[in-house]
Amino acid sequence: METVSFSLDDVTLEALPGETILEVAKRTGTDIPHLCYKDGYRGDGNCRACVVEIKGERALAPACMRIPEAGMEVASSNERARHSQRMVLELLKSDMPTAGASPYTSTSELDLWSDFLGVNSTRFKSRKQPERDLSNPAITVNLDACIQCTRCVRACREEQVNDVIGYAYRGSKSAIVFDLDDPMGSSTCVSCGECAQACPTGALMPAKGAGNIIADRVVESACPYCGVGCLLNYHVKDDRIQFVEGRDGPSNKSRLCVKGRYGFDYVHNPSRLTTPLIRRTSANKTAKLLDNKDIGHTFREASWEEALDFAATGLAKIRDGHGANSLAGFGSAKGSNEEAYLFQKLVRVGFGTNNVDHCTRLCHASSVAAMLEMIGSGSVSNQVADVAAAEVIFIIGAKPTVNHPVAATFMKNAAKKGKTLILLDPYRSELARHADYFLQFQSDTDVPLLNAMMNVIIEEGLHNRDYIKRHTEGFEALRNCVKEYNPEKVAPICGVAANTIREVARIYATSKGSMIFWGMGISQHIHGTDNARCLISLALLTGQIGRPGSGLHPLRGQNNVQGASDVGLIPMVFPDYQPVNDPAANENFKDLWAAQLDP
């Protein structure tokens, strides 16, 4: 990798390709004030707090926008640069609501850099500032602390691509607005909180004063909701979660949605179980739903020792009296891999049965069946972020903006960068406005529509003959199956024009990388397995799998469906998808666990 050598404050540094002066400074530990810049965001250069002097140039340059050149001599801390940096900070502090400081956050970056440069007061009068906007239950809008750095605009429009926050008006009347200058709570804001995480001064903050709370500790965790797998940090004080921030993980790049960022109230719900309970002998079982206020009358508290002994004794009695298959275990896709592994082992070794399952075979049962049948694995082939390497993003039977919002941000990012987004769904979702092609087909016509696409690909010779020969079987059977599904015949059935079917099929087949995503609009059908078979066949037919930017990705509903399946929390396979009806696999786990297993 070729680097560029330049000097910063008389120190020779090497800049990587595309790095700005500020990025090199941050990487090498040189402090240059900055407010409108944020790691991972596009540079904007509007706050001017990061200006530096470049030898031979008349004007100061924003370090966040300037790319170093070979031999360039840069000064970020000489008298001229520091004078300008202090002036910028002093002007910005003059509009802060209380004594030049932000009262809304204990971690204001403006306050931090002001302290760094010794800007403790301001000589300038404050402008009239807007009232606080408390209309959103999750986010407080304090525009009296806004420095118009536009980080929130970029967060909303370029990262999350929700297009709610804008920069309106001109000159001294310039302001941050929501939609058409609406209150935030009345706007189309989805409360993802990316803007609050990006804001450097507390102008946008989690509600209820959370920004002023200094956490006792920060706990790294993963989001407990959908299957995207976002990493996050819980800020905890006095054993209570105060607020959440996104962590830079491979699947979320520090982004979160409303669920991950604000959906943690359940942790402190008074109805949560905190100790084992055993049903009182006087409380008979009924079909009536138990009210929380009646729990104490129905159950009594017990020690872990008593509860575990009670459960183990009862389960063993059922197993010994009625046989192993009289027992079953239903695990959770919200637990860890280790918990899922131990649970399936308990059922298989302790109960002596393969009657173990979790939600993957309910929400994506048909997808798992088709994938196991056709490619030998029920797991996704690659992560959502691979859309950055794709040329075509093919989404069917899914509403990512609602069910997998962070995944949707990467899809929208890719579409904005020129990737072709093809959306197929009977329902017009918010993602349709970003799509190059939106095929709003008739419900229950997934199979003929996808078969028509394969018909076009085969008839026009767009299938990948080499991939088919080396990696697949059954091509002739597929050819015979789809030969009657020409687009002209299928168009009136599915409600999509024949020319559109042909065009989409060609684009999918001929791109350097096409990636398929589907949701439960595909899987939860009487013909859900056939729907998934069609999608898998489409990928295999064109060789659009096994390469960056290609592949198959059923969008999972729970946060660890993938991991729970990997470790065998399903009845038909042991961990690592080894079939329970395979004598070799059965013998392997029999030896590993030193137990007789259900054949």
N, C-alpha and C positions, 0 to 999 in steps of 0.2 A: 504494500500500500504506500503510495507516494505521499509524502507529507510536505508542508510548506514551513520553512524556517523564518521566524520573525522575532523581534524582541518586544517584550512587554515590561515596562518599568525596569529597563536595563537587564532583563533576564531573557536569554535566548530560549524560545519555546518552539515546539513542533505542532502545527495545526493539522488535524486530519482533514481529508477532503470534505468540503461543505461546511466545516465548523466556522462559527463566528468568533470574533475576538472574545465575546462574553463567555461563550461555551468553553473555549480554551482556558480562560481565566478560572472558571468554575472547576474545570477538570483538574487544574494544576494548583488550586488553592489560593488564587489571588482574588481578593475581595473587591468587586466593583459594584456599587449600588445599582439596583435595578428593581423596577416595580411592574412594568407592563409585560416583562418577560416571565414565562413559566416553563419549566422543563417539559418537553413533549409538545408544547404548543408552537404554532407559527409565530415567529417574531413580528412585532408591530412597530416598534420604534417611536411610540408616541409620547411616552412619559419624559424622555430625555434625562432621566436620572443616571443613565449609564454612559454619558458622553465621555469620550477620550480624545486626547490630542494625538494626531498623527503627523510625524515630522514631514514638513514640506507642504502641508495642506492648511489653507486659511481657516476653514470652519472646523469646529469640533464634530466628531462622528459618533453616532450611537453604536456602542459596542455590540448590542444585540442584533444589529443588522449588517455590520461590516465584516466581510470575509478577509482574513489576512492575506497579504501578498508577500512573495519572497523578498526578504530584506527590509520589510516595513518596520519602522521604529514607532512604537505606541507608548504613550504615557497616560496612565489612568489615575495617578496620584500626585502629579505635579501641581503647582499653584493654579494654573489656568483651568485644568480639569476639575480640581477640587472646588474651586470657586463656583464654577457653573453647576456642579452637582449639588452643592449646598444651597445655591439659589433656587434650584428646582424643588428641593425638599422643603425649603422654607415657604415657597409659594403654595405647595400642596398642603402643608400643615396649617396654613392660614384658614383653610376651609374646613378643618376638622372641628367637630361640634364643641369639644371641651378642652380649652387650654392647649390647642394645637395637637391633641392626642385623640385616638379613637377610643370611645368608651364601650365599644361593642365586642372587642376581642382582646384577649391578653397576649396575642401573638401577632399584632399588627406589623407587617413588614415595613410600613412607613415609619413607625416608631423605632423599629430595629435599626434601620439605616440612618435615621436621624440621630440616634444615640451613637452610632458608629462614627458619624462625621461631626458630632458635637453640635448639632442644630437643635438647641433646646428651647428656642422661642422664635416668634415671627414678628416682623415689623409691619405686616400687611393686614388690612381689614378683611374680615370674612364676608363672603357673599351671602345673600339670603338663600337659605337651603330649604328643600322640600320637607314635608312632614313624613314621619315614619309610616310605612305601609305594613300593617299587621294582618292583611286579608288572607294570607296563605297560612294554613295551620302548621306547616313544616319549616318554612323559611321566613325570616324577618328581613324586610327591606329597609335599610337605613341609608338612604341616598344622601343624607347630610354628611356621611363619611366617604362618599364616592369621590375618587380622584380621576374617574373617566379613563382608566388604563385600558379598558375594553377586554380585559381577560374574561369577564363574564360573557361578553358577546361571542368571543371565540369559543368559549366552553360550550355555549348553547348552540351556535351555528356551525362550528367546524368539528367539534369533538362529538357531541351528542346528536348534532344535526336535527334539533327540534325547532329551530328557527322562531323562537319566541322573543328572545331579548334582542333589542336593536339599539342603535345609536342615532338619536333623532335631533332635529333642529340644527342651528348653526351658531358659530361664535360663542359668546358668553352664555347663550341660552341652550347650548348643547346638553343633552341629558340621556341617561340610560332609560329605555322604556320597555314595556312588555306589550307585545302586539301593537295595537293602535293607542298607546299610552294608557292602557287599562291598569287597574289595580292587579297586582300579581295573582291574587286569588280568583279573579274573574277572567284571567287570560287563559290561553291554551297551554300554560305551563304544566308539565307532567311531574314536577317536583322530583326530578332526578338528583338535584342538589349539586350538580357539577359546578354551577356558578358559585355557590357558597364555598365549595372547596377551592375554587380558583381565586376568589376575592382576597386581595392582600390587606384590606383595611377594616373588614367587618361590615362593609356596606351591605353585603348579603351574608347572612349567618343562619345557622340552625335556630329555630324558634326557642323561646323560653330562656334566653340568655345563656345558652350552652357555650357560646364562644368565650365567655368570661370565666368559665370553670377550668381550673388547672387540674388535670387528671393526676390521680395517684400513680397510675400505671397505664400503659398502652398494651393491649393484648392483641397479638396477631391471630387472625382466624380466617375462615372461609365463609362466604355467604351461605345461609341455611336454606335458601329458596330454590331457584330453578337450576338447571343443569349446566349453565354457562361456566360456573366455577370461579366466580370473582373472589379475589383476595381482598381483605379489608382489615382495618385496625379499629378495635373498640377502645374508646377513651373512657376509662373507669375511674370513678371517685367514690369512696365509701361503699365499695362493692356494688355500685349501680352504674350501668352504662349511661353516659351523658350524651355522647354523640359518636358518629361513625365517620371514618374517612376511607376512601379507596386506597388500596395498596397496589403497587406496581407488580401485577401478576401476569403470566403469559396469556391469560384469556380475557383480562379486563384493562390492562394498562392504566391502572388507578381509577378507572371509571366505575360507577355504580348506578343503580336505578333506584326508584323510590322505595322498593321493597328492601333492598340491601342496606340503604342508607338510613331509613327511618322506621323500618319494620321490626323493631326490637322490643316493643312494649311487653310482648309475651314473656320475656325473661323475668320480669318483675310482677307478673300476674299473681295475685294472692291465691288463685286456685291451683297453681302449679304444685305438683306433688314434691315434697321435700323429704319424706320419710316413708318407709314401706307401710302398707295398710293391709290388714286381713279382715275379711268379712266377719261381722259378728254372727254368732250362731243363731241369734234371734231374728236376723234380717234375711228373709227369704228372697230369692232371686225373682225378679219380675221383668217383663218386657218394657216397662216404663223407663223413660230416660231419667237418670238420676240428677236431681238438682244439687248444685254445689252446697246449698245450706243443709242438705240432708246427709252429706258424706259422713259427718261425725256420728250420726245415728246408725248408719249402715256399716261403716268400717271402724276398726280401732287401729291405733298406731302399734307398730311392732318393731323390734330390733331387726337389723339385717340378718343376724344369725337365725332368729325365729322364722322370718319370712322365707329365707332361702331353704331352710329345712322343711318348712310347710310345703313349699312349691315342689321341691325335689321328691319328697315322699309321695305327694299326690300324683305327680307325673309318672313316677316309677310304678305306682300301684295300677294306674291305667294301662301302662305299657305291658306289665306282667300279666294283668288280668284279661286284657282284650287284644293284645298284640301291638306290635310297633306301629302298624298303619292306622291305629285308632288315634294317633297323635299327629299333630302338624304344627309347624311354626311359621309365622308370617313376620318377616323382618322389616326393617326400615331402610329406605334409600337416603335418609337424612343422617345416618350414623357414619362413622369412619370405616375405612376398609378393614381395620383390625376388628372392630365390633361386628361387622358383617361376617367376617371369616369365622370368628368364634361362635356366632349364632348358628351358622350353617353346620359347623362342626358339632355343636351341642345336639342339633336335631339328628344329624347323621350318625354320630357316635353314641350319644346319650340315649336318644329315642330309638335309634336303629331304623330310621326311615329316610327316604328322600322327599318326604312331604314338607319341603321348605320353599318359601317363595317371598317375593316382595313386589312392589308395584310395577316393575318393568314389564311384567307380562300382562298387566291390565292396560296401562296407557300405550305401550308400544309392543304388545304381545305379537301382533302381526308382523311388525317390522323385524323383531328379533327372530321370529320363525323364518321369515324370508331370507334374512341375512345369514343365519346359520345354515340354511339349506343351500344358498347360492355362493357364498364367499367364505363360509366356515367360521364366521365370527359375528356376534351380535353387537359389536362395538363400532363407534364412529371411526372413520378412517383417518381423519385429521381434524385439527381444531378450527374453530370459527375464524380465527385471525388469518388463516390461510387465504381468505378472500382477497387479501392484498396481493397475492401471487396469481390469482385467477384472472382470466379474461371475461368469463361468463359466470354469473351467479344465478342459479336456477332454484327458485323457491316455490314449493307447492304445498297446499294444505296446512299453512302455518301463518300465525300472526306474531312475528318476532317482536314488533314494537310494543305489544301488550304482554306477551308471555316470556319473552327473552330479550328485554330492552337493550341490554348491553351488547348482546350479539348483533342486534339490529343496528347499533351505532356503527359497527365495523362494516356492515353491509351498505349503509348509507354513505359512509366515508368512501368506500370503494366505488360506488355509483358516481359520487361527485368527482372522482378522479378519472372517470371515463370508462370504468368497467361496465359491461353490459348486464343489466339487472332484468331478469325475466321472472315475472310473478304470475303464478297460475292459481286461481282460487275462485270459488263461486261468490265469495264475499269480498267486497272492496275494502281493503284495510288501508291504514295510513301509509303503509309502505308503497302503495300503488303510485303515489305522486312522485316517487323517486325512480320508478321502473321505466325502462326503455320499452318493454313489452308487458302489457297486463292482459292476460287471457282469462276473462271472467266466464268460465265454462259452466254448463249446467251441472247441478249436484249429481253425484253418483255416475258421472261419465269419465272418471279418471282413466280407467283402463282403455276405452276406445281412443281417447285423446293421446295417451302415451304410446299406444300401439300405432297410431297414425304417424306419430313422429318417427318411430322406428321403421315404419314402412317407407317413409321418405328417405331416411338415411341409407337403407339397404338398396332401394330402387335407384338412387342416384349415386351409389357406390361410395358413400361417405363413411362407411364403416371401416374400422381399423383391422385390416386383414391379418397383419402380422401379430397384433395383440391377441386376436381371436384364436389364431392358430397355436400360439405358444401358451396361452393362459386360460382358455375356456373350452367348454364342450357344449354340444347341443345347438350349434349355430343353425344348422339346417332345420331343426324343429322350430326354432324361433322364426326363421324366414317364412316357413309354411304357416305359422300361426298368425303373422301380421300381414301377410300378402293381401288379404281381403280388406284391410283397414286403410284404404287409400283416403287421403284428406277430403276429397269430394264427397265420399260416402259418409264419412264421420262428421263433417261440418254441421249438417242439420241436427245430428244427434247431440253433439256437445255444445253447439251454439258459438263456435269459433270458426271464422272464415278459413277456407282451405289454404289460401295464400299465406295467411298468418301462421298456420301450422307448419307449412313448408319452410317459411323463413326462419322460424324459431328452431326447427329441427336442424337446419343448415348451420345456423350460428352456434348451436350447442356442439354439434359434431366436429366442426372445423376449427374451433378455437384451440389455442395452445394449452388452455386449462379451463375446464368447466366443472363447477362444484355444485352438487345437489344438496339442498336442505329440504327436509319435510317435517311436518308436525302431525298432530293427532287428527287433523283433517284427512290425512292419508290413512292412518293406522286404525282409527276407530270406526270401521265400516264392516259390514258383512263380507265385503270383498277386500278388506284391508291388506291381507297377505298378498293378494294379486296386485294391488296398488304398489306395494313395496317391491314385488318381483319385477314389475315393469320399470321402476326407477333403477333398480340394480342392473337389469338387462340393458337399459339405455346407457349406463356407464360402462358396462363390459363391452357392449357392441362398439363403442367408440374409443375404448382404451382410456376413458376419462377417470382413471383411478390409479393410485399408486405413485402419483407425481405431485409435486407442489402445485397448489392451485386447482387440483382436481379432487374427486372423491365423493363419498357418501356420508351425510351427516344428519341422522334423525335427531331433531331437537328434543332433548330429554326434559321431563317435567320436574324432577327432583334433583337436589344438588349432588347426590352421589349415586345416581342410578348406574352410571358407568362402573364405578369402583365396586359397588355391591354385586354387580353381575360378574365382574372380573374374578372375584374371590368365591364365586359359587353359590350365591344366595338365590338360586333358582333350582327347580327340582331335577332338570334333565342333565345338568353338568356339574362336575366337581370344579374346584378352583382352576383357573386358566382354561376354562371351556372344554375340559376333558369329559367326554360323554359318560354318564353313569352306566350305560349299557355296553360300554367297551370293557371286555374282560381285563385287558392290560391296565387300563386306567383304574378299574376297581381294585385290582391287585396292588397297584402302586400306592393308593391311598389307604388300603387295608394295612400295608406294612408301615406307612408313614404314621398313621394314627394308632397302630397296634389295636385294631378293633375289627370286628366282623361287620361288614356293611351290607346294606340293602342291595341285592343284585339288580 
